């Protein structure tokens, strides 16, 4: 495991490949009204956090469900390339670093059958190896379906506590090619994408919901409901970055 982590950390710094040019997903166009959930506007990351993460695009909002009195915080950070010193910072590290104690952790599979958009996800251009000067419009096209198992959304589920407050955190990683929760596989998958597609873009999608007194099960169900509602919108946003 130590060797695997060392390779994951070192590989992007020893391998430099010119990546394709493509527009980032326009995350601020995510609707303010998603089903029963409503947001009053965008929030800004703290300047120090922005300088530390340096996302190419992000959105940070609170969504409120009036019928249940529940609030969920949505944070999506998009990084165009991992061939630099910046990238998504795992909530499993940054939240404990901010004083939150992990009470439990599981990886869940959320059933999203029927939640994906009907429109095709799109095709990815594949740059032939050894032909780094070819323009994107002249590249052959290989169809790629998102996600690999579109009926399942894998998420990391954390319950954390700090000074008597508890929060539920769901998060996963997503781009226009696949979705995953297992962080140990992420960089290896992106290295394959770098070789095959000449791109290593990645997004962290994080949901945070305060837990009311005795409401753990209800909060998880409501957080999953929001994940199901926002998921097809994210699929469309990431597809637009082809």
Rosetta blueprint (number, residue, H / E / L):
1 X L
2 X H
3 X H
4 X H
5 X H
6 X H
7 X H
8 X H
9 X H
10 X H
11 X H
12 X H
13 X H
14 X H
15 X L
16 X L
17 X L
18 X L
19 X L
20 X L
21 X L
22 X L
23 X L
24 X L
25 X L
26 X L
27 X H
28 X H
29 X H
30 X L
31 X L
32 X L
33 X E
34 X E
35 X L
36 X L
37 X E
38 X E
39 X L
40 X L
41 X L
42 X E
43 X L
44 X L
45 X L
46 X L
47 X H
48 X H
49 X H
50 X H
51 X H
52 X H
53 X H
54 X L
55 X L
56 X L
57 X E
58 X E
59 X E
60 X E
61 X E
62 X E
63 X E
64 X E
65 X E
66 X L
67 X L
68 X L
69 X L
70 X E
71 X E
72 X E
73 X E
74 X E
75 X E
76 X E
77 X E
78 X E
79 X E
80 X L
81 X L
82 X L
83 X L
84 X L
85 X L
86 X L
87 X L
88 X L
89 X L
90 X L
91 X H
92 X H
93 X H
94 X H
95 X H
96 X H
97 X H
98 X L
99 X L
100 X L
101 X E
102 X E
103 X E
104 X E
105 X E
106 X E
107 X E
108 X E
109 X E
110 X E
111 X E
112 X L
113 X L
114 X L
115 X L
116 X L
117 X L
118 X L
119 X L
120 X L
121 X L
122 X L
123 X E
124 X E
125 X E
126 X E
127 X L
128 X L
129 X L
130 X L
131 X L
132 X L
133 X L
134 X L
135 X L
136 X H
137 X H
138 X H
139 X L
140 X E
141 X E
142 X E
143 X E
144 X L
145 X L
146 X L
147 X L
148 X L
149 X L
150 X L
151 X L
152 X E
153 X E
154 X E
155 X E
156 X E
157 X E
158 X E
159 X E
160 X E
161 X E
162 X E
163 X L
164 X L
165 X E
166 X E
167 X E
168 X E
169 X E
170 X E
171 X E
172 X E
173 X E
174 X E
175 X L
176 X L
177 X L
178 X L
179 X E
180 X E
181 X L
182 X L
183 X H
184 X H
185 X H
186 X H
187 X H
188 X H
189 X H
190 X H
191 X H
192 X H
193 X H
194 X H
195 X H
196 X H
197 X H
198 X L
199 X L
200 X L
201 X L
202 X E
203 X E
204 X E
205 X E
206 X E
207 X E
208 X E
209 X E
210 X E
211 X L
212 X L
213 X L
214 X L
215 X L
216 X H
217 X H
218 X H
219 X H
220 X H
221 X H
222 X H
223 X H
224 X H
225 X H
226 X H
227 X H
228 X H
229 X H
230 X H
231 X H
232 X H
233 X H
234 X H
235 X H
236 X H
237 X H
238 X H
239 X H
240 X L
241 X L
242 X L
